[in-house]
Amino acid sequence: MTRPFVAVFVSAVFFVPLYLVLANVFKRGDLISSQPAALPLPPTLDNIEAVITRPDQLFWVSLTNSIVVTALSVAVLTVLSAMLGHYLARSRQRWTRVLTLVLLSGLMIPPQVILIPISDVLNIANLMTTLQGLILFNVGYYVPFGVFVFAGFIRSVPLELEEAAILDGAKRGQVFWRIVFPLLRPATASVMIFLGVWIWNDFIDPLIILGPSQGTTVTTGIYRSIGQYQADFGSVFALMFLATLPVLIFYLFLQKHFVKGLTGGATKG
């Protein structure tokens, strides 16, 4: 009997922040501070219109940068992770175990811990305060996660498929791209969803690498919209709402493969 109550309680805890954002997006600015939990009656689109038509184009610039960084980072990570995961799953050499441990250690280190040395490396390469530098950081940091998801799923793919293709004269590259990779769609969807959400929602790394005055993403754009002595809470809530829509649509588009990709390979290998 306690399970329904626990489920309702947990759902309510997660729903409250979502409700506050949705309610205050469509509420007049003077009512947000005085009645933050009240329903938006009458509803208004003034907050969204104010964000979209800002003279400095903060939302559109931030949205463009986030799309570029997230799309390129996820695309490169998916390809590299799939190839490396396939190699580690099929290789029987001892040194691949060492490489696996190195990648595993990379998953245990928070990105904030390595921001200072990363900044030094990007400075030396003249990539600091650039989108290329942020993309390179994302690829270097998140590739271990993608490798482990792909490697676990590849172990559930019959090796006989690859051996039969090799006997038919296919090269190893052709075997991977034409035989193996099309079978990895569930794992690919899981990797793209996780990495896409993480990179899209990242705040501290774009803030440090791009710099507060050199460029913004949707998360740092929300930060920049808040002044030292005042804040337009209507615009802040509208920015949060608009920043959530692209990644939510992206998740809904790929979610049917999500669970299958995470559980694939869990009972094999």
PyMOL commands that set and color helices and strands:
alter all, ss='L'
color gray80, all
select helices_A, chain A and resi 2-25+29-34+46-52+58-90+95-108+111-124+131-154+159-167+172-201+204-210+218-224+233-263
alter helices_A, ss='H'
color red, helices_A
deselect
rebuild
show_as cartoon
